[in-house]
């Protein structure tokens, strides 16, 4: 899932298409491809100025070296999947596209509209879950993780004599200790939106709650899961008391802006937070730390899963597109990652030891944070999952749960309506059963 860039994506419309047999067939109707193209068309959803510049510089260099033109079409994430499928339907597909969700890969690969990229990905070692292989075929070249962890005010911890929490009771106590005098203890999105799916479920997964079991039965209210889910909800209700007004409306941008402006002592996010601190609050950029979500007893650590990558569409131009992607990932990958140096956390493990990547000033400055980010993906004790990647393998069922905001609504029922925690979990489990049955 995500990240602040996902907020505009209409996952309701997307997942609605999953079960719309006739509509899905129309969407993925066979394309009539143009012949003899010498241009590689790239659809990009990373719309920052620096990232677009990095792509355009690479395109110009590739054309100079090979004579093959590369065009970069950039659009917000909420528009890119629709734009990609429209191009496929029209018979003029984009050759390469940024894809942010596992469910997109399932749809596109299942309908035969993207090609395996094992010849590119087999060259390297990758972080866990980043390749999202389907029957041993890899359809995505992942360029980053967007993992979510918790930011905290290190300076305030020191002034209050607090220690980094390793159990829920410590975290809740720290949030309360820092709440007051114009400062709020924490901010976690609570409302029915994608940000809550990504940023506010980490404690639940750290506690060992499963939405599905290994046979795709709904497990949220089964066995010991119900007690664990209820405990998680009670924790969030307790921490909610330290949040600023409007947490039920908070999304990605509010999580960043409230922490960067010094209004909250804790907030979850990915590496994008650091870039925003450096740009907008350089003094505060020296006063923060990070830690993962934790279980109630401290036995488990967790970071919330999301990652991005490129796919190559199946067309008469697929071979040329793969040639460009191969050249780009061999020659321009580091430059691309440097366009968002802390947000684009590498999925390729070799990058962490590459002196070119390490030489970026922001990466050098925050080397301790970078080391911790690396530990999150290399330490097998750290859980890495999310609402749309829960379950025994990649599947559309978790995507439906994500799309319908069932887990965020469970949070709303507990935090805003003060409903009993076990009742909230049972209602959510019933909604999941109905969602995947449709």
N, C-alpha and C positions, 0 to 999 in steps of 0.2 A: 502495500500500500502505500505510497508516499509516500507526507511531506507537504509543505505549503502549496506547492505547485499543483497538487491534486484537488484543491478545493473546488475549482470550477468544473471539474469533470462530472458530467451527469451520469453517475454510475447507475441510477435508476433506469435511465433510458438504455444504457448498455446492457444491463443484466436482463431487462425486459426482452431484449432481442434474443437472449439465450433460448428462451422457451417458445419463441414465436415462429414455429416451424416454417410456415410459408414466407414470412418476412425475412427470416434468416436465409432461406434459399434465394430470395430475391437479392438480398444484400451481397451474397457471395456467388452471384451468377458468374458463369465462366466469362473470362475477359478475352477480348480480341486485342492482341498486343501489336503495337507498332513495330515495324521492321527496320533493322539497320541503324538503330540509334547510336550516336557517339557521345551521348550525354548521360551522365548518372544523376538522377534526381533524388535529393535527400530531403526528407520531411523531419524537421527538428522541433522538439518542444522545449528545449532549454533556451529561454528567450533573454537571458542576461546579455548585456552589450559585449562583455568580454568573451563569453562563450560563442556568440555568433561571429565575432571577429576571428576567433581561433579557427572556426570551421571555414570561414571564407578565405583565410590565409592558406589553409591546407588545400582548399579547392584550387586556388590559383597556382600553388606550387605543383599540384598533381597535373594540372593542364599544361603547365610549362614543361614538365618532365615527360608526359606521355602523349599530349595532344588531345586527350579526352577531357571534355568539359564536365564540371561538377556544379550543379546548381543547388543552392541551399534555400529551402522554403521553411521559414520559422513561423510557428503558430503556438498560442497558449495550449497547455496540456488539455484543457477542456474541449479543444477543437480537433486535436490531432487524430484521434482514432476515427472519428467521423470522416475527417478529410482523407485519411488513408483508405477506408473502406469505399468511400465515394470514388476515389481514383481507381480502385480495383474494379468496381462496377462499371466505370466508364470505359474500361479497356486501356487506360493509360495510367497504370499503377506507378506510384513512387517506387523507386528501386530500393531505397534504404529508408527506414523509418525508426524513430525512437518509440519504444514501447515500454510503458511503466507498470503494467499489471500482468500477473501470471495468467489471468483469465483471457486477456487479449491473445497471448501466445497460444493458448488452448484453442480458441476459436479459429485463429488464422492458420495454425498448423493442421487442425482437424479438417479444415476445408481445402487444404492443399495450396494455400496462397503464400506461404513462406517456405524457404528452403533451409535444410540443415547447414550448420556452420561448424561442424566438428573439425573440419580441416584447419580452421583458424583457432578454435578454442583448445584443441588437443595439444597445442604447442606450450601451454602454460598450466601452472597450478592455480586453482581458484579457491576463493573462500567458500564456506559451506552455503549450500542452497542457492548460490548465485546463478548457476547454469540452468536450473529448472529443466533438466533433461526429461524427455518424453520418449519412452521405449528406447533409451540410450541415444537418442538423437537430440542434439542441442540446436535450438532455433534462435537463440539470442546470443549476442556478444555483449556481456554485461560490462558497462564502463564504471559503475559505481554502486555502492551501497548507500541507502538513506536509512541508517539505523537511528532510532530514537533512544536517548538516555536522559538523565535528569541533570540539569544545571543547578548549581547552588552558589550562594554568595559566600565565598571562602573568607572574605574579610569579616563578615558578620559572625560567622562561625567562630573565628578566632577571638573576636571581641566578647562573645557570649560564653566562650569556653565549651563550645559544642564539638562533638566528634562526628565524623562522617557516618551516617547510619548504615547498619547492616541488617537490621530487622525492622518490621513495620512500626513497632512501638517507638523506636528511636526516631524514625522519620516523622511520625505524627507529632511527637514531642518537640522536635526541632522546628517544625512548621508553626506550632503554637508559640514557641519561645520567641520566634522572630516576627510574630504577628502583632501589629500595633504601632502607634506613633507614625502613621502614614505609610507603613510597610505592611504588605499582606504576606502571609506565610507561604502561600503556593498558588499556582494556577494550573489546573488541568482542564481541558475542554470537557464539558459535561453534556452538552446538547447533542441532538441527533444529527451528527455530521461526520464526515470522513476523518476529521482531525481527532475526534474522540476515539474512533476506531483505532487510530494509529498511536496516539499519544497517551491515552488514558487506560489502556488495557494491560500494560506491562506488569503491574502487580498481580493481576489475575493469572497470567501465563507463568510468571515466576513461582506462583503458589502451586503450579502443577495442574491447573484447571484445563480440561480439554473440552472443546465444543463438540468434537466428533471422536468416536473411538476408532480402532484400526479396521473396523468393518463398515464405517460410515453411519453407524447408529448415533443419534444425538445423545451426547454424554453429559451435557451441561448440568442436568438435574439427576444424574444417575450415580448411585453409590456414594463414594466420598466426595465426588465433584460438587454436589449440592452444598455441602458444608463449607468447602473451600471457596466456592463462588460467593456464598453468603458472607463469609469473612472478608473477602475482597470488597464487596459492596459496603460493608460496615466501615472498613478502613477509608474508602473514598468519601463516605458520608461524614466521617470524622474530619478528614482533611478539608472537605468542602467548607466547613465552618471558618476556615482561615483564608478562603479565596475572596477576591474582590467581587463586587456585584457584576453580574453579567457573565459569569462563568458558563451559564447555560447557553449563552450565545457565542462563546469564545471559539475561535477556529485557529488556524495556523498562525496567521499574522498577529493575533492577540497574544499567543504564547510567546512569540519573539518580542513584540513591542513592550509588553508589561515587564519582561525581565531586563531588556536593554534600557528602558527608561528608569529602572531602579524601583519599580513599584512592588515587585514580588521577590521573595527570597529563593523560591524554587520554581522551575519551569522545565518541562520536557521539550526536547527538540534534537535535531541532527546537527551536523557540523555547520550548517548555515547560520546558526546562532553566533558562532565565533566570528564569521565574516561580518555579520551585522554589528557586533560589538566593536570590532576594529574600525569599522567605517563610521559608526554613529556615536559610540561611547568609548573612546580609547582608554580613558581612565578606568572604566569598569572592566575593560578587557584584561586588566591585570589582577582582578579581584574575584574571579570565578573559578570553580572547579566542576568536575563531573563525577557522577557515579551511576551505576546501572540500577534498574529496578531490582528489588529483592523480594525474597519470600518472607513470610511472617516470622519464621524461625532463623532466617539468614542462611539456610542451607543452599539456596539457589540464587543465582544472578540471571538477569534477563535484559536483552535489548530488543526493541520492537522492529520487526523486519520490514524492509522495502528495498527494492533496487531497480535500476534502470539499465536499458541496453538497446542495441540496434538489431533490427531484423532486416533480412533481404527478401524481397518479394519474388515470387516465381513468375518469370517473364522471359522474353527473348533477350533481356538485358541483364539477367541474373549473373552471368559469368563476369561481365564487366563490373557489375556492382561489387561482387566478391573481391575482384582484383583491387578495386579502390579501397574497400574496407580493410583488406589485408595490408595494403600500403599504409593506410592511415593509422592503423593500430600498431604498426611497426615503427613508423616514422614521426607521427604527430600526436600519439596518445598522451605523452607527458605534457605537451603544450596544452592539449585539451583539458586535462585534469587541472592544470594550473589556472585555468580560467575561473574555477571555483575551488580553490585549493583545499579548504576544509570541508566543504559540502560534498564534493566528489570524492568520497572515501573509496579508494581503489578496491575493486573486487578481485583483481589479479594480484596474487600474493608476491610476485617478483618485484612489483613496483615499490613495496615498502623498503627494499634494500637498494633501490636504484638511486645513485647519487644525484642524478638530474632532478628527480622528483623531490628528494630531500633538500635540495638547494633553494627551494622557494622560501623567501623570508618569513612568510606566515607559518609555514610548516616548521621552519627552524625555531621560530619564537615559541611555538606551542608544541615542542617536541614531546613533552611529558603527556600532553593530551593525546597526541598522535599515537604514542606508545600504548596508551590505554585503549584507544580506538582499535588498534591492531589486536590487542589482547581480546577484545570482544569477539573477534571473528576467528581467533586461533585457539582460544582456551575452550576445550570441549565441555567444561563445566558451565559455560555461559549459554543459556537458552536463547535461540534466535528464531522467533516466529511472529505471527500476526493473525488477525482475524481472517484475512483472505488467503493465508497460507497454512491454516490449521488443517489437520487431518493427515491420513497416511501418505498421500501424494498430492501433486498438483491436481486440482479439480475445480469444476464450476460451482460446486455446492458451497464452499467457503466464500466464494465471490458473491453469491446470493445473500449470504448472511451479512457480509460487509455492505453490500448495496442497500439493503433494507434497514441499515442502522439499528439492528436488533440489540446489539450489545450496548451502544450508547443509550438507547431507550430504556434498557435495564438500569443503567446508571441514573437516568432521569427519574425513574420511578423511586429509586432509593434516596437519592440526594435531594430532589426537588419536591417529591410527593410524600416522602418519609414513609413509604410502604415497607413492610417487613422484608428483610433481605432474601429469605428463602422463597417468599412469594414472588419477588421480582425475578429470581432465577428460573422458577418454574414457568412463569409467563413467557419469559424469553425462550426457553426450551420449546414450548408449544409453538411459538411463532416460527422457530427454526424448522420444526417438523413440517409445518404448513408451507414454508417457503421452498423447501427442497422437494416437496411432493408435487409442486406445481410445474 
